[in-house]
Amino acid sequence: MPDRLGADGNGDAWFAPLDAAITNHPFYQQYNKSPIAGLDPADIKTLIGGMPPTVESAPILNYLRWVLAIRVSID
């Protein structure tokens, strides 16, 4: 079942359709056009560390965790 921003899954299973509300989130916009190899894991960890663990933040936290996991996996 999709979360409140239209995404689904955690970790490697994270997914969102093109028209999901999460695609309008500022953090999604910040990372969605950047090559994964060029992303700084420390920057992603800082974003994650600064977010409250709430229902509202869960969708973008899942997205950021997915991006971070993929970025770290290519090192």
C-alpha positions, -999 to +999 in steps of 0.1 A: +000+000+000+014+034-009+023+059+018+009+093+021+032+107-006+024+079-030+056+059-026+058+022-016+084+000+000+116+004+020+153-001+013+160-018-020+122-022-026+115+016-025+093+026-055+072+056-065+052+061-097+060+092-118+029+110-106+034+103-069+033+134-046+067+126-032+082+137-066+073+173-055+091+171-022+122+194-020+146+166-010+134+144-039+139+174-062+173+179-048+185+144-057+164+131-086+185+146-114+219+140-098+241+110-109+242+086-080+280+084-081+283+121-076+262+122-044+280+127-011+268+101+014+276+125+043+251+151+029+224+125+027+232+113+063+230+149+075+195+153+059+183+121+075+198+129+109+180+163+109+146+149+103+121+140+130+109+103+131+073+111+123+046+097+101+049+128+079+086+124+074+086+086+068+081+088+030+110+111+024+132+092+049+125+060+030+135+077-002+167+091+013+176+057+028+171+041-006+193+067-023+220+064+004+220+026+002+224+027-036+252+053-033+271+034-007+267+001-026+287+014-056+318+023-035 
